[in-house]
Amino acid sequence: MRDYHISKHNSFYAVGLSYKKADAEVRGKFSLDVPAIDHILGKAKEIGIDGLLAISTCNRTELYGFAQHPYQLIKLLCDETHGTVEEFQEVAYVYKNHDAISHMFKVGTGLDSQILGDFEIISQIKQGFYRAKKYDMANPFMERLCNAVIQASKRIKNETEISSGATSVAFASVKYILDNVDDISDKNILLFGTGKIGRNTCENLVKHSNNSHITLINRTREKAEDIAGKFQLTVKDYGDLQTEIRKADILVVATGAQLPTVSKALIYPKKPLLVLDLSVPKNVSDDVKELDNVTLVHLDQLSQITDETLAKRKEYVPKAEAIIEKVKKDFLKWLETRKFAPVINALKDKLNTMKTEEIDFQTKKIEGFDQIQAEIISDRIIQKITKQFANHLKSNEVDTDDSLELIQKVFQLELHSK
């Protein structure tokens, strides 16, 4: 497999860590919020990195970008987070060029998700690209790659049933509640945090538990009221959190804070309390486990729930992989073409110069010389010659670099870098 470069000195890398080797605590140390991503993009620009995309979800943190060495990207990430390079290297992966491209396709199409077929990640890639563009860090390669991954993701969603059935972190949490709590419709459920996972959990709870005793609390009350309005649920103020926890049988924490928002000090359990923490980094302090009546379950445990839905989804993996291969092949073809486009353009310029000189010469030499006719014929011949060269360079049997060098030598081409 050839290496794919945009520049002679830089390679394309994907560096990151995910749920596969890093537990929630370690992932929490390396998670990035929007200001941190913006800061990384700004610093990357300063040190001359051309093209960078950052994504951070509860399951993974990754940087995709062009660098002379992957350590440049690793350092950018570690400087901006609470983790050290040593901690990162223990759980990290680094992919280069073609492997980095393949990894992004796998991630963006839900095949690498903690729950197979979970397409939440594609919105993170879109968001990451939008931020990269804002900081002028989205070169044509990045733009084309992100669009290809989005296209593959759409096709897999539409052409396979890999995301069929209710399986997501939100559904896994509700499934856990249904499997472990008796008389669920009589229990008091408190949902703290109304981000994306909180909203989805709320929807799943209403749908599957037949419970109307659900209370929402969010730091910003309006957000909670928006969601509560859809499902006719109760909203309480952030200041009532402690009181509401005391009343609750089940507490679902889906806040997006960098530090724990619920600790032992907030809980006085007179009756059993099940706490589900759906946040990364963890938003429920481990000290709540010291309380006799409290059961604490974290996202990572929930995501291990395998059911028939997941088994069914696995059947569609080969079809999804075939779609990825097709879209990726088109992307790589574009990349190859982009690699030799400057040489083909320089060749065209050279042949056009020859044409102009020859037509000038013939115009002076031959009386009544039909310049327009000569132009038409010459242009068609130039078009056919350059197409012949382009087809040669596209061929898999050809060493593109050697051929490019030979064409430049034979025609004494000067390449104008943009």
C-alpha positions as CSV (number, residue, x, y, z in Angstrom):
1,M,0.0,0.0,0.0
2,R,1.4,3.4,-1.0
3,D,1.7,6.2,1.5
4,Y,-0.6,9.1,0.9
5,H,0.9,12.5,1.4
6,I,-0.3,16.0,0.8
7,S,3.1,17.4,1.4
8,K,6.5,15.8,1.1
9,H,7.4,16.3,4.7
10,N,4.2,15.6,6.6
11,S,2.2,12.4,7.1
12,F,-1.4,12.1,8.1
13,Y,-1.9,10.7,11.6
14,A,-4.7,9.7,13.8
15,V,-3.7,9.7,17.5
16,G,-6.1,8.9,20.3
17,L,-7.5,6.7,23.0
18,S,-10.9,4.9,23.4
19,Y,-13.0,2.8,25.7
20,K,-11.2,-0.3,24.3
21,K,-8.1,0.3,26.4
22,A,-8.8,3.4,28.5
23,D,-11.4,3.2,31.3
24,A,-13.7,6.1,32.1
25,E,-11.3,7.7,34.5
26,V,-8.4,7.8,32.0
27,R,-10.7,8.9,29.2
28,G,-11.9,11.7,31.6
29,K,-8.3,13.0,32.0
30,F,-8.0,13.4,28.2
31,S,-11.5,14.7,27.4
32,L,-11.7,18.0,25.5
33,D,-14.4,20.6,25.7
34,V,-15.0,23.1,22.9
35,P,-12.6,25.8,24.3
36,A,-9.9,23.2,24.7
37,I,-10.4,22.0,21.1
38,D,-10.2,25.7,19.9
39,H,-7.0,26.2,21.9
40,I,-5.4,23.1,20.3
41,L,-6.4,24.3,16.8
42,G,-4.8,27.7,17.5
43,K,-1.6,26.2,18.9
44,A,-1.4,23.7,16.0
45,K,-1.6,26.6,13.5
46,E,1.2,28.4,15.4
47,I,3.6,25.4,15.1
48,G,2.9,25.0,11.4
49,I,0.6,21.9,11.4
50,D,-1.5,21.9,8.2
51,G,-4.9,20.4,8.8
52,L,-6.2,19.2,12.2
53,L,-9.5,17.7,13.4
54,A,-10.2,17.0,17.1
55,I,-13.1,14.9,18.4
56,S,-13.9,14.1,22.0
57,T,-16.9,12.0,23.2
58,C,-17.6,9.9,26.3
59,N,-16.0,7.0,24.5
60,R,-12.9,8.5,22.8
61,T,-10.6,11.5,22.3
62,E,-8.8,11.7,18.9
63,L,-6.7,14.1,16.9
64,Y,-6.4,13.7,13.1
65,G,-3.8,15.8,11.4
66,F,-0.7,16.4,9.4
67,A,2.6,16.3,11.2
68,Q,6.3,15.4,10.7
69,H,5.9,13.1,13.8
70,P,2.9,11.9,15.7
71,Y,4.4,13.2,18.9
72,Q,3.6,16.7,17.8
73,L,-0.1,15.8,18.0
74,I,0.2,13.8,21.2
75,K,2.0,16.8,22.9
76,L,-0.8,19.2,21.7
77,L,-3.4,16.9,23.3
78,C,-1.5,16.2,26.6
79,D,-0.6,19.9,27.1
80,E,-4.3,20.8,26.9
81,T,-5.7,18.0,29.2
82,H,-5.1,16.6,32.7
83,G,-3.3,13.5,31.4
84,T,0.4,13.0,31.0
85,V,2.2,11.7,27.9
86,E,3.2,8.5,29.8
87,E,-0.5,7.9,30.7
88,F,-1.5,8.5,27.2
89,Q,1.0,6.1,25.7
90,E,-0.1,3.3,27.9
91,V,-3.6,3.2,26.3
92,A,-3.1,5.1,23.0
93,Y,-3.1,4.2,19.4
94,V,-1.3,5.9,16.5
95,Y,-2.3,5.3,12.9
96,K,-0.5,6.7,9.9
97,N,-1.5,7.6,6.4
98,H,-3.7,4.9,4.9
99,D,-4.4,3.3,8.3
100,A,-5.4,6.7,9.7
101,I,-7.9,7.2,6.8
102,S,-9.3,3.7,7.4
103,H,-9.6,4.3,11.2
104,M,-11.6,7.5,10.6
105,F,-14.0,5.6,8.3
106,K,-14.5,2.9,11.0
107,V,-15.0,5.4,13.8
108,G,-17.4,7.7,11.7
109,T,-19.6,4.8,10.6
110,G,-20.2,3.4,14.1
111,L,-18.2,0.2,13.6
112,D,-15.7,1.2,16.3
113,S,-18.4,2.5,18.7
114,Q,-18.8,1.0,22.2
115,I,-22.3,0.1,21.1
116,L,-22.1,-1.2,17.5
117,G,-24.0,1.1,15.1
118,D,-24.2,4.1,17.4
119,F,-24.0,7.0,15.0
120,E,-23.7,9.8,17.6
121,I,-20.1,10.1,16.5
122,I,-20.8,11.5,13.1
123,S,-22.2,14.7,14.5
124,Q,-18.9,15.0,16.5
125,I,-16.9,14.7,13.2
126,K,-19.1,17.3,11.6
127,Q,-18.7,19.6,14.6
128,G,-14.9,18.9,14.6
129,F,-14.7,19.8,11.0
130,Y,-16.7,23.0,11.5
131,R,-14.3,24.1,14.2
132,A,-11.2,23.2,12.1
133,K,-12.6,25.3,9.3
134,K,-13.2,28.2,11.6
135,Y,-9.5,28.1,12.5
136,D,-8.4,27.6,8.9
137,M,-7.2,24.1,9.8
138,A,-9.4,22.3,7.3
139,N,-7.4,21.7,4.1
140,P,-8.9,20.2,1.0
141,F,-7.8,16.7,2.1
142,M,-9.6,17.0,5.4
143,E,-12.7,18.4,3.8
144,R,-12.8,15.6,1.2
145,L,-12.1,12.9,3.9
146,C,-14.8,14.2,6.3
147,N,-17.3,14.4,3.5
148,A,-16.5,10.8,2.4
149,V,-16.9,9.5,6.0
150,I,-20.2,11.3,6.3
151,Q,-21.3,9.9,3.0
152,A,-20.4,6.3,4.1
153,S,-22.2,6.8,7.4
154,K,-25.4,8.0,5.6
155,R,-25.3,5.0,3.2
156,I,-24.7,2.5,6.0
157,K,-27.7,4.0,7.9
158,N,-29.9,3.9,4.8
159,E,-28.7,0.6,3.2
160,T,-28.2,-1.6,6.3
161,E,-30.0,-2.2,9.5
162,I,-26.8,-1.8,11.6
163,S,-28.5,0.9,13.7
164,S,-31.9,-0.8,14.0
165,G,-33.5,-1.5,17.3
166,A,-33.1,0.7,20.3
167,T,-29.5,0.4,21.4
168,S,-27.5,3.3,22.7
169,V,-26.0,4.4,26.0
170,A,-29.4,5.9,26.8
171,F,-31.3,2.7,26.0
172,A,-28.7,0.6,27.8
173,S,-29.3,2.6,31.0
174,V,-33.0,2.2,30.7
175,K,-32.6,-1.5,30.0
176,Y,-30.5,-1.8,33.2
177,I,-33.2,-0.1,35.2
178,L,-35.9,-2.3,33.7
179,D,-33.9,-5.5,34.4
180,N,-32.9,-4.5,38.0
181,V,-35.7,-2.5,39.5
182,D,-39.1,-4.0,40.4
183,D,-42.3,-2.1,40.1
184,I,-40.6,0.6,38.0
185,S,-43.8,2.6,37.3
186,D,-44.1,3.3,41.0
187,K,-40.6,4.5,41.5
188,N,-39.4,8.2,41.8
189,I,-36.8,8.8,39.0
190,L,-34.6,11.9,39.1
191,L,-32.7,12.9,36.0
192,F,-29.9,15.4,36.6
193,G,-28.5,16.9,33.4
194,T,-30.3,17.4,30.1
195,G,-27.6,17.2,27.5
196,K,-27.9,14.8,24.5
197,I,-27.5,11.6,26.6
198,G,-29.9,13.1,29.3
199,R,-32.5,13.9,26.7
200,N,-32.3,10.4,25.0
201,T,-32.4,8.7,28.4
202,C,-35.5,10.7,29.3
203,E,-37.2,9.8,26.1
204,N,-36.4,6.1,26.6
205,L,-37.5,6.2,30.2
206,V,-40.9,7.6,29.3
207,K,-41.3,5.2,26.4
208,H,-40.3,2.0,28.2
209,S,-41.0,2.4,31.9
210,N,-44.6,3.7,31.8
211,N,-43.6,6.0,34.7
212,S,-44.9,9.5,35.3
213,H,-42.8,10.1,38.5
214,I,-39.9,11.6,36.6
215,T,-38.3,14.8,37.7
216,L,-35.7,16.8,35.7
217,I,-33.1,19.1,37.1
218,N,-30.6,21.1,35.1
219,R,-28.3,24.0,36.0
220,T,-30.2,26.0,33.4
221,R,-33.8,25.5,34.2
222,E,-35.1,26.5,30.7
223,K,-33.4,23.5,29.1
224,A,-35.0,21.1,31.5
225,E,-38.4,22.8,30.9
226,D,-38.0,22.4,27.1
227,I,-37.7,18.6,27.5
228,A,-40.2,18.3,30.4
229,G,-42.8,20.1,28.2
230,K,-42.5,17.4,25.6
231,F,-43.2,14.6,28.1
232,Q,-45.3,16.3,30.8
233,L,-42.6,15.8,33.5
234,T,-41.8,17.8,36.6
235,V,-38.9,20.3,36.7
236,K,-37.2,21.4,39.9
237,D,-34.5,24.1,40.5
238,Y,-30.9,23.2,40.7
239,G,-31.0,24.4,44.4
240,D,-33.5,21.6,45.1
241,L,-31.1,18.8,44.0
242,Q,-30.3,17.5,47.5
243,T,-34.0,17.4,48.5
244,E,-35.0,15.6,45.3
245,I,-32.1,13.1,45.6
246,R,-33.5,12.2,49.0
247,K,-37.0,11.5,47.5
248,A,-35.6,9.5,44.6
249,D,-35.4,5.7,44.1
250,I,-33.3,6.1,40.9
251,L,-30.9,9.0,40.1
252,V,-29.6,9.3,36.5
253,V,-26.7,11.7,36.2
254,A,-26.0,12.9,32.7
255,T,-24.2,16.2,33.3
256,G,-21.2,17.3,31.2
257,A,-19.0,18.7,33.9
258,Q,-15.2,18.2,34.2
259,L,-15.5,17.4,38.0
260,P,-18.1,15.3,39.9
261,T,-21.4,17.0,40.4
262,V,-22.8,14.4,42.8
263,S,-20.9,13.3,45.9
264,K,-21.6,11.4,49.1
265,A,-22.4,14.7,50.9
266,L,-25.5,15.2,48.8
267,I,-27.0,11.8,49.5
268,Y,-28.9,10.7,52.7
269,P,-30.4,7.4,51.6
270,K,-33.2,6.2,53.9
271,K,-34.2,3.7,51.2
272,P,-32.3,2.0,48.4
273,L,-31.0,4.4,45.7
274,L,-29.7,3.3,42.3
275,V,-27.4,5.8,40.8
276,L,-26.5,5.7,37.1
277,D,-23.6,7.9,35.9
278,L,-23.7,8.5,32.2
279,S,-20.9,11.1,32.1
280,V,-17.3,11.1,31.1
281,P,-15.4,12.2,33.0
282,K,-17.3,10.6,35.9
283,N,-19.8,13.0,37.4
284,V,-20.6,10.9,40.4
285,S,-17.9,10.7,43.0
286,D,-16.7,7.2,44.0
287,D,-17.3,8.0,47.7
288,V,-21.1,7.4,47.2
289,K,-20.2,3.6,47.1
290,E,-19.4,3.9,50.9
291,L,-23.2,4.4,51.6
292,D,-25.0,1.1,52.4
293,N,-28.2,1.7,50.5
294,V,-26.6,3.1,47.3
295,T,-25.8,1.1,44.1
296,L,-23.6,3.1,41.6
297,V,-23.4,2.0,38.0
298,H,-21.2,3.8,35.4
299,L,-21.6,4.1,31.7
300,D,-18.8,1.6,30.9
301,Q,-20.7,-1.2,32.8
302,L,-23.9,-0.3,31.0
303,S,-22.3,-0.4,27.5
304,Q,-21.3,-4.0,28.1
305,I,-25.0,-4.9,27.9
306,T,-25.4,-7.2,24.9
307,D,-28.8,-8.2,23.8
308,E,-30.3,-9.7,20.7
309,T,-30.4,-6.3,19.1
310,L,-26.6,-6.2,19.1
311,A,-26.3,-9.8,17.8
312,K,-28.6,-8.9,14.9
313,R,-26.6,-5.8,14.2
314,K,-23.4,-7.8,13.8
315,E,-24.9,-9.5,10.8
316,Y,-24.8,-6.2,8.9
317,V,-21.1,-5.5,9.5
318,P,-19.9,-7.1,6.2
319,K,-22.3,-5.0,4.2
320,A,-21.3,-1.9,6.1
321,E,-17.6,-2.7,5.4
322,A,-18.3,-3.1,1.7
323,I,-19.9,0.3,1.6
324,I,-16.9,1.8,3.4
325,E,-14.5,0.1,0.9
326,K,-16.4,1.6,-2.0
327,V,-16.5,5.2,-0.6
328,K,-12.9,4.9,0.6
329,K,-11.7,3.7,-2.8
330,D,-13.3,6.8,-4.5
331,F,-11.5,9.0,-1.9
332,L,-8.1,7.4,-2.5
333,K,-8.6,7.7,-6.2
334,W,-9.2,11.4,-5.8
335,L,-6.1,11.6,-3.6
336,E,-4.0,9.9,-6.2
337,T,-5.3,12.3,-8.9
338,R,-4.6,15.2,-6.6
339,K,-1.0,13.9,-6.2
340,F,-0.3,14.1,-9.9
341,A,-2.5,17.0,-10.9
342,P,0.3,19.6,-10.7
343,V,2.4,17.5,-13.1
344,I,-0.5,17.0,-15.6
345,N,-1.3,20.8,-15.4
346,A,2.4,21.7,-16.0
347,L,2.5,19.3,-18.9
348,K,-0.7,20.9,-20.3
349,D,0.9,24.4,-19.9
350,K,4.1,23.1,-21.7
351,L,2.1,21.6,-24.6
352,N,0.0,24.8,-24.9
353,T,3.2,26.9,-25.1
354,M,4.5,24.6,-27.9
355,K,1.1,25.0,-29.7
356,T,1.1,28.8,-29.4
357,E,4.7,29.0,-30.8
358,E,3.9,26.6,-33.6
359,I,0.7,28.4,-34.6
360,D,2.5,31.8,-34.6
361,F,5.3,30.3,-36.8
362,Q,2.8,28.7,-39.3
363,T,0.7,31.9,-39.4
364,K,3.7,33.9,-40.5
365,K,4.9,31.2,-42.9
366,I,1.7,30.1,-44.7
367,E,-0.6,32.6,-46.4
368,G,-4.3,32.2,-45.5
369,F,-3.4,29.8,-42.6
370,D,-6.6,28.9,-40.7
371,Q,-5.6,29.7,-37.1
372,I,-9.0,28.8,-35.6
373,Q,-9.0,25.4,-37.2
374,A,-5.4,24.8,-36.1
375,E,-6.3,25.8,-32.5
376,I,-9.2,23.3,-32.4
377,I,-7.2,20.4,-33.7
378,S,-4.2,21.2,-31.4
379,D,-6.4,21.5,-28.3
380,R,-8.0,18.1,-29.0
381,I,-4.6,16.5,-29.5
382,I,-3.3,18.1,-26.2
383,Q,-6.4,16.9,-24.4
384,K,-5.8,13.3,-25.7
385,I,-2.1,13.4,-24.8
386,T,-2.7,14.6,-21.2
387,K,-5.5,12.1,-20.7
388,Q,-3.2,9.3,-21.9
389,F,-0.6,10.4,-19.2
390,A,-3.3,10.7,-16.5
391,N,-4.6,7.2,-17.3
392,H,-1.1,5.9,-17.1
393,L,-0.5,7.5,-13.7
394,K,-3.9,6.1,-12.4
395,S,-2.9,2.5,-13.2
396,N,-2.2,0.3,-10.3
397,E,0.7,-1.4,-12.1
398,V,2.6,1.9,-12.3
399,D,5.0,3.4,-9.8
400,T,3.5,6.9,-9.7
401,D,6.5,8.6,-8.2
402,D,8.9,7.3,-10.9
403,S,6.5,8.1,-13.7
404,L,6.0,11.6,-12.4
405,E,9.7,12.2,-12.2
406,L,10.2,10.9,-15.8
407,I,7.5,13.1,-17.2
408,Q,9.0,16.1,-15.5
409,K,12.4,15.2,-16.8
410,V,11.4,14.5,-20.4
411,F,9.3,17.7,-20.8
412,Q,11.5,19.8,-18.5
413,L,8.5,20.9,-16.5
414,E,8.5,23.5,-13.8
415,L,5.9,22.9,-11.1
416,H,4.2,26.0,-9.6
417,S,3.2,25.2,-6.1
418,K,0.1,27.1,-5.0
